[in-house]
Amino acid sequence: MKRVILVAAVVAASVCFVSCKDTQITMEVTSSSEDTYASDAETAAAESAAAESEVTTPSAPAEPVLEFSGDPQDIMNIGEDSYYEGENYVLFVAAGSVLTGDTPAKISEVMDSLEELYGLSYSYKGNVHEDDWRTRYFSGSFTGINRDMSKASILIIPDPHDDSIEWTYGNEVLLHDTTLSVEHGYYDGLYHELAHLLRLRQSNMLGSVMEEGVALYAQDRLSRENDYPNWSMLQYVTYGGYVSMYDDSVIYDDPEGEFIRASLAERSGAQTDYQYGFRFVMFLMENYGTDIISKISVKAREYDLSSLESVSPDEKDMRTVVEIIKSCTEDDVFAKFVKWLPSGWEAYCREYVKYIERFSDM
């Protein structure tokens, strides 16, 4: 160590002397031979200790890194837990998953479209935290990757072909490998969950009505823009021979109260929060500009709404969300929502049915 320090000191002195020569500042470095050089015995002992350290402290094995060809025709059968790092996300893939060579391009395209749609950025990390997925799905692998959560974490597991759901929580989204296949679902699940992830990186949760509304609006909008037959949206539509599973008369009776109640609990198995949320976010986007979700998210950063991430959200926090929405729109925003519903929602239903029936022979 003496040798390294002293050599560094000599180099530093020489540099300073050269750079300061014009101002006639000089530095003299003196040292005895004892200070400059370690004894042969000291050197041998240090080298022996270093060699022993190298033997007894092996470096941790590197996690397997995936390489993608970019070719959608290439089928990749993932043999071991692996990862891939994109510009604004890290893809963690479980063994047994099946992907195509253009998977990173698909994900990047969807993320770019969602950022453009809402005027938000995945690079912002205002509400990021982790679940215990590294041990639950990957046997503790990837413990040192993306720990600062500067990028979104996307987890891919083999499709269990049961009732298991995909989910988004904090900085993680869990997807089945089939969700990345056009043949399976035209990316509707990819749009939905990555929209959740984008919104959740901005602030605390806004309650399930807003969160599901943001995801469903993106899912519907991007599916139709890309001419994908998103059949799942039929459950929200009442038009022609189609009947929604939701009676939206409860919105007319008490729009603000129903917004809060729908976020606190799902009722009668009708996914009330999804149904109300889809309608409400569509209304907001059409009447207050495409940056309205961004404005609400930024305002929400001023409040502690942490109870809304629990299974028992606090009604007081939901009332705070109502006030946040009003502050970014108008005090009578919920009354105007009720006025918009008859014509605005019917116009959407009519447009969607016309669109989806084009695929009826598929």
VMD Tcl script that draws the C-alpha trace (Angstrom):
set ca {
  {0.00 0.00 0.00}
  {2.88 2.40 0.71}
  {4.15 2.03 -2.81}
  {0.78 2.78 -4.39}
  {0.13 5.83 -2.24}
  {3.53 7.34 -2.72}
  {3.58 6.77 -6.45}
  {0.21 8.46 -6.68}
  {1.54 11.38 -4.65}
  {4.52 11.79 -6.95}
  {2.30 11.74 -10.03}
  {-0.06 14.28 -8.50}
  {2.83 16.57 -7.61}
  {4.27 16.38 -11.10}
  {0.95 17.24 -12.71}
  {0.40 20.16 -10.39}
  {3.86 21.46 -11.03}
  {3.41 21.40 -14.79}
  {-0.01 23.03 -14.70}
  {1.05 25.70 -12.22}
  {4.46 26.54 -13.72}
  {3.39 29.89 -15.15}
  {2.46 31.17 -11.69}
  {5.86 30.12 -10.29}
  {4.36 27.70 -7.78}
  {6.67 24.78 -7.16}
  {6.31 21.61 -5.15}
  {9.11 19.45 -3.88}
  {8.47 15.83 -3.06}
  {11.05 14.11 -0.91}
  {10.95 10.66 0.50}
  {13.35 8.19 1.95}
  {13.98 4.84 0.37}
  {12.21 3.24 3.33}
  {9.00 5.17 2.56}
  {9.12 4.70 -1.20}
  {9.61 0.98 -1.36}
  {8.30 -1.79 0.80}
  {10.76 -4.42 1.92}
  {11.03 -7.65 -0.02}
  {9.43 -9.48 2.91}
  {6.47 -7.08 3.01}
  {5.97 -7.35 -0.72}
  {6.04 -11.13 -0.66}
  {3.57 -11.24 2.23}
  {1.18 -8.86 0.46}
  {1.32 -10.83 -2.78}
  {0.70 -14.08 -0.91}
  {-2.33 -12.61 0.90}
  {-3.76 -11.29 -2.37}
  {-3.36 -14.67 -4.04}
  {-5.02 -16.43 -1.10}
  {-7.90 -13.94 -1.21}
  {-8.46 -14.66 -4.88}
  {-8.66 -18.37 -4.19}
  {-10.92 -18.26 -1.14}
  {-13.31 -15.51 -2.33}
  {-14.61 -16.47 -5.77}
  {-16.72 -13.91 -7.63}
  {-20.47 -14.51 -7.85}
  {-21.55 -16.20 -11.07}
  {-23.09 -13.87 -13.64}
  {-26.82 -14.21 -14.24}
  {-27.66 -15.63 -17.68}
  {-28.28 -12.83 -20.18}
  {-30.78 -13.37 -22.99}
  {-29.94 -12.48 -26.56}
  {-32.73 -11.81 -29.05}
  {-32.36 -12.04 -32.82}
  {-35.09 -9.50 -33.60}
  {-36.78 -12.01 -35.91}
  {-40.44 -12.69 -35.01}
  {-40.12 -16.14 -36.62}
  {-37.46 -17.25 -34.15}
  {-39.00 -19.31 -31.34}
  {-36.98 -19.23 -28.12}
  {-37.47 -21.95 -25.52}
  {-35.96 -20.50 -22.36}
  {-33.94 -23.18 -20.57}
  {-32.99 -21.29 -17.41}
  {-33.96 -18.16 -15.52}
  {-32.49 -15.30 -17.55}
  {-32.76 -11.57 -18.03}
  {-32.51 -8.90 -20.70}
  {-31.98 -5.17 -20.14}
  {-33.77 -2.69 -22.38}
  {-33.62 1.08 -22.45}
  {-36.25 1.64 -19.76}
  {-37.03 -1.85 -18.50}
  {-35.43 -5.10 -17.40}
  {-37.04 -8.32 -18.60}
  {-36.79 -11.25 -16.17}
  {-37.76 -14.53 -17.82}
  {-38.46 -17.79 -15.99}
  {-37.23 -21.13 -17.29}
  {-39.81 -22.86 -19.45}
  {-41.11 -19.67 -21.05}
  {-41.44 -19.48 -24.82}
  {-40.71 -16.16 -26.52}
  {-40.01 -14.88 -30.02}
  {-36.90 -13.15 -31.29}
  {-38.63 -9.77 -31.50}
  {-39.85 -9.67 -27.88}
  {-37.82 -6.57 -26.88}
  {-39.11 -4.70 -29.92}
  {-42.72 -5.55 -29.00}
  {-42.29 -4.35 -25.43}
  {-40.52 -1.14 -26.44}
  {-43.18 -0.34 -29.01}
  {-45.98 -0.74 -26.47}
  {-44.15 1.30 -23.82}
  {-43.48 4.11 -26.30}
  {-47.15 4.15 -27.34}
  {-48.32 4.35 -23.73}
  {-45.94 7.19 -22.90}
  {-47.21 9.11 -25.91}
  {-50.86 8.41 -25.07}
  {-50.69 9.75 -21.52}
  {-47.74 12.13 -21.62}
  {-46.02 10.14 -18.86}
  {-42.57 8.57 -18.68}
  {-41.35 5.23 -17.37}
  {-38.12 6.96 -16.36}
  {-39.91 8.73 -13.51}
  {-39.89 6.62 -10.35}
  {-42.01 8.41 -7.80}
  {-43.78 5.35 -6.38}
  {-41.49 2.39 -6.81}
  {-41.10 -0.49 -4.39}
  {-40.62 -4.20 -4.73}
  {-42.56 -7.30 -3.84}
  {-40.86 -10.62 -3.02}
  {-41.05 -11.88 -6.60}
  {-37.33 -12.70 -6.81}
  {-37.81 -15.57 -4.40}
  {-41.37 -16.43 -5.42}
  {-40.76 -16.91 -9.13}
  {-37.00 -17.09 -9.60}
  {-35.60 -18.90 -6.55}
  {-33.75 -15.81 -5.38}
  {-32.05 -15.11 -8.71}
  {-31.24 -11.61 -9.97}
  {-30.69 -10.25 -6.47}
  {-28.38 -7.49 -7.68}
  {-30.15 -6.44 -10.88}
  {-32.26 -3.26 -11.09}
  {-32.24 -2.89 -7.30}
  {-32.38 0.89 -7.62}
  {-35.58 0.40 -9.66}
  {-34.42 2.99 -12.18}
  {-36.09 0.82 -14.81}
  {-39.38 -1.05 -14.89}
  {-39.20 -4.74 -13.99}
  {-41.16 -7.03 -16.32}
  {-41.46 -10.64 -15.19}
  {-42.32 -13.37 -17.70}
  {-43.40 -16.84 -16.59}
  {-44.79 -19.80 -18.55}
  {-48.55 -19.57 -19.00}
  {-50.02 -21.84 -16.29}
  {-53.23 -22.26 -18.35}
  {-55.42 -21.90 -15.30}
  {-57.17 -19.04 -13.54}
  {-53.91 -17.37 -12.50}
  {-53.98 -13.67 -13.18}
  {-51.36 -11.28 -14.44}
  {-50.67 -8.36 -12.14}
  {-48.85 -5.11 -11.59}
  {-47.57 -3.96 -8.22}
  {-45.15 -1.15 -7.45}
  {-42.35 -1.46 -9.97}
  {-43.20 -4.95 -11.21}
  {-45.54 -6.41 -13.78}
  {-46.06 -10.17 -14.10}
  {-47.04 -11.49 -17.53}
  {-47.59 -14.95 -18.96}
  {-45.41 -15.71 -21.95}
  {-48.49 -16.15 -24.16}
  {-49.43 -12.50 -23.55}
  {-46.56 -11.58 -25.87}
  {-48.08 -13.64 -28.67}
  {-50.38 -11.96 -31.19}
  {-52.10 -15.28 -31.77}
  {-53.08 -15.44 -28.10}
  {-54.63 -12.07 -27.39}
  {-53.36 -9.35 -29.67}
  {-51.33 -7.84 -26.84}
  {-54.41 -6.66 -24.90}
  {-52.87 -7.93 -21.65}
  {-49.57 -6.28 -22.52}
  {-51.26 -2.92 -23.10}
  {-53.27 -3.25 -19.89}
  {-50.51 -4.23 -17.48}
  {-47.83 -1.93 -18.89}
  {-50.32 0.96 -18.65}
  {-50.72 0.10 -14.96}
  {-46.95 0.08 -14.55}
  {-46.55 3.46 -16.25}
  {-49.21 5.10 -14.05}
  {-47.95 3.52 -10.83}
  {-44.41 4.83 -11.33}
  {-45.79 8.38 -11.17}
  {-47.37 8.60 -7.69}
  {-49.21 6.66 -5.01}
  {-52.22 4.70 -6.20}
  {-55.30 6.73 -7.08}
  {-57.75 3.97 -6.18}
  {-58.84 1.07 -8.33}
  {-61.41 3.06 -10.36}
  {-58.74 5.40 -11.72}
  {-56.05 2.73 -12.06}
  {-58.28 0.28 -13.94}
  {-59.74 3.08 -16.02}
  {-56.29 4.17 -17.18}
  {-55.36 0.58 -18.09}
  {-58.63 -0.18 -19.89}
  {-58.64 3.06 -21.86}
  {-55.12 2.31 -23.10}
  {-55.98 -1.32 -23.84}
  {-58.98 -0.30 -25.95}
  {-57.34 2.67 -27.65}
  {-54.12 0.94 -28.68}
  {-55.84 -2.29 -29.74}
  {-58.06 -0.39 -32.14}
  {-55.24 1.82 -33.40}
  {-53.32 -1.33 -34.30}
  {-56.42 -3.03 -35.70}
  {-56.40 -5.85 -33.15}
  {-59.74 -7.53 -32.28}
  {-59.89 -6.84 -28.55}
  {-62.92 -9.00 -27.78}
  {-62.65 -8.54 -24.03}
  {-64.04 -5.00 -24.26}
  {-67.48 -6.39 -25.18}
  {-68.27 -6.84 -21.49}
  {-68.38 -3.04 -21.13}
  {-70.66 -2.35 -24.08}
  {-74.43 -1.97 -24.30}
  {-75.47 -1.49 -27.90}
  {-77.46 -3.44 -30.45}
  {-77.55 -7.04 -29.28}
  {-74.81 -6.55 -26.68}
  {-75.61 -5.90 -23.03}
  {-73.02 -4.75 -20.50}
  {-72.67 -6.68 -17.26}
  {-72.84 -3.32 -15.44}
  {-75.87 -1.21 -14.59}
  {-74.52 2.32 -14.80}
  {-77.68 3.86 -13.35}
  {-75.77 3.94 -10.03}
  {-73.51 6.57 -11.58}
  {-76.45 8.82 -12.43}
  {-77.81 8.58 -8.90}
  {-74.59 9.59 -7.11}
  {-71.53 9.89 -9.38}
  {-69.07 11.09 -6.75}
  {-70.22 8.65 -4.08}
  {-70.19 5.74 -6.52}
  {-66.65 6.65 -7.58}
  {-65.55 6.24 -3.96}
  {-67.60 3.11 -3.28}
  {-66.43 1.38 -6.45}
  {-62.80 1.96 -5.43}
  {-63.32 0.59 -1.94}
  {-64.77 -2.78 -2.93}
  {-65.90 -4.79 -5.92}
  {-69.62 -5.37 -5.64}
  {-71.84 -8.15 -6.99}
  {-68.99 -9.61 -9.02}
  {-69.57 -6.98 -11.69}
  {-66.09 -5.44 -11.52}
  {-67.63 -2.09 -10.68}
  {-64.27 -0.34 -10.49}
  {-63.35 -1.47 -14.02}
  {-66.73 -0.45 -15.43}
  {-66.87 2.97 -13.79}
  {-63.17 3.59 -14.41}
  {-63.26 2.90 -18.14}
  {-66.14 5.33 -18.63}
  {-64.65 8.00 -16.38}
  {-61.13 8.01 -17.84}
  {-62.59 8.16 -21.35}
  {-64.63 11.19 -20.28}
  {-61.56 12.85 -18.74}
  {-59.40 12.27 -21.81}
  {-62.05 13.61 -24.18}
  {-62.98 16.67 -22.14}
  {-59.84 17.78 -20.28}
  {-57.04 16.94 -22.69}
  {-54.74 13.99 -23.17}
  {-52.41 15.25 -20.43}
  {-55.08 15.07 -17.72}
  {-53.76 11.79 -16.25}
  {-50.32 13.36 -16.06}
  {-51.72 16.41 -14.24}
  {-53.61 14.26 -11.74}
  {-50.54 12.09 -11.15}
  {-48.30 15.10 -10.49}
  {-50.82 16.59 -8.06}
  {-51.16 13.26 -6.23}
  {-47.45 13.34 -5.36}
  {-48.28 15.97 -2.76}
  {-50.32 13.51 -0.67}
  {-49.83 10.31 1.28}
  {-52.35 7.89 -0.22}
  {-50.59 4.72 0.88}
  {-53.74 3.05 2.23}
  {-55.01 2.74 -1.34}
  {-52.37 0.07 -1.98}
  {-53.79 -2.16 0.73}
  {-56.67 -4.62 0.62}
  {-58.57 -2.27 2.94}
  {-58.25 1.21 1.42}
  {-59.22 4.19 3.54}
  {-62.33 6.09 2.45}
  {-60.65 9.32 3.58}
  {-57.87 8.75 1.03}
  {-60.44 8.18 -1.71}
  {-62.08 11.48 -0.83}
  {-58.67 13.08 -1.18}
  {-58.40 11.57 -4.68}
  {-61.76 13.14 -5.53}
  {-60.42 16.54 -4.47}
  {-57.23 15.99 -6.50}
  {-59.30 15.25 -9.60}
  {-61.43 18.35 -9.04}
  {-58.36 20.54 -8.59}
  {-57.06 19.36 -11.98}
  {-60.42 19.71 -13.76}
  {-63.45 21.52 -12.28}
  {-65.44 21.39 -9.06}
  {-68.44 19.99 -10.94}
  {-66.47 17.40 -12.92}
  {-68.62 14.50 -11.67}
  {-71.85 16.31 -12.56}
  {-70.46 16.92 -16.04}
  {-69.51 13.25 -16.27}
  {-73.17 12.32 -15.74}
  {-74.22 14.74 -18.49}
  {-71.64 13.23 -20.87}
  {-72.59 9.60 -20.25}
  {-75.76 9.23 -22.37}
  {-74.27 10.57 -25.58}
  {-70.54 10.09 -24.98}
  {-70.67 6.49 -23.83}
  {-73.27 5.47 -26.39}
  {-71.10 6.94 -29.14}
  {-68.20 4.79 -27.96}
  {-70.34 1.64 -27.77}
  {-71.67 2.21 -31.28}
  {-68.17 2.80 -32.64}
  {-66.71 -0.22 -30.86}
  {-69.43 -2.64 -32.04}
  {-68.97 -1.49 -35.62}
  {-65.23 -2.03 -35.23}
  {-65.30 -5.44 -33.53}
  {-67.90 -6.97 -35.85}
  {-65.40 -6.66 -38.68}
  {-63.61 -9.58 -37.04}
  {-66.70 -11.75 -36.50}
  {-65.53 -14.35 -39.02}
  {-62.18 -14.88 -37.32}
}
mol new
graphics top color blue
foreach p $ca { graphics top sphere $p radius 0.5 }
foreach p [lrange $ca 0 end-1] q [lrange $ca 1 end] { graphics top cylinder $p $q radius 0.2 }
display resetview
